[in-house]
């Protein structure tokens, strides 16, 4: 019994280890972020439903708070996960800290960052430092990255605790200053040990979080169908046509993201700046998908406006379409830029993006001119479909080159 409780020495995982999937513990950890993403998306929708465009900035900050916590856990697990009892208990505390962060996200749009979010980060970081301490003591050649990570995490946490006591006039500028420090710290910590992560594992982990944020779109579609079934006298054909358009949009985003072979790119094009480029570039991909999912509720309201009671605050169809197309444009543009920067073999990025933006612009203008938003959404789906076709052509060329 005592031998089972002994803490095994930690070690650096083999970065070329075959068949390296996400563990069930990582999948359990991800469940916390289903809650957090839903909270951030709902707050974003609530702000924009009131025509408060400051919700964009609030949403970006709220999403950064939850994304940053997930990223810290994911990159450590890719490089060191020993899967012993001590590590599992550490992850349990990180999950508890993440749940506190998720609780803060629920109230973030009204109260901003509060003590519960800062405390959640503190719990996560203390648990994370316990693992970095193991790396510092037991993994030869990794003392510098472990030492810098511990110093960086504890320093950042001290800054956030001090932030709670700053005057209100200083909290906003300090917030953005500390966010910049959060982004720079991992780059500094890993500057001499940048390659200790598994390409296929990291690509899968980011793909799984993509599925989670796409889930917000699925919830949006479900809410739309449910609303019209219970609150509208619309014809069944209208409900089916709108619901299927939203499903097709979410499905096309899934197809487009996963047609980009990030695992192959990370493995073949592995470079020092991949940690920064791939890791941080995905923030905008995740945020735009989550934002797009929340905008589906605006679409529902805009279509339901014709059957609303007098005095109901109407969401116009051009406004809902504009918000939806803004999120779609950010996603397509970010994914294309990331693909271009990570793999210079791609040859169709510019033309695919230009055609997609033209389609999005035409879709929005058509709704402004009076076309029902359902038809506008069906037209906009051509944008990711065109990009899927072009990206698939590039993938075929890559496979031929690899075979030769």
Order of alpha helices (4+ residues) and beta strands (2+ residues): alpha-alpha-alpha-alpha-alpha-alpha-alpha-alpha-alpha-alpha-alpha-alpha-alpha-alpha
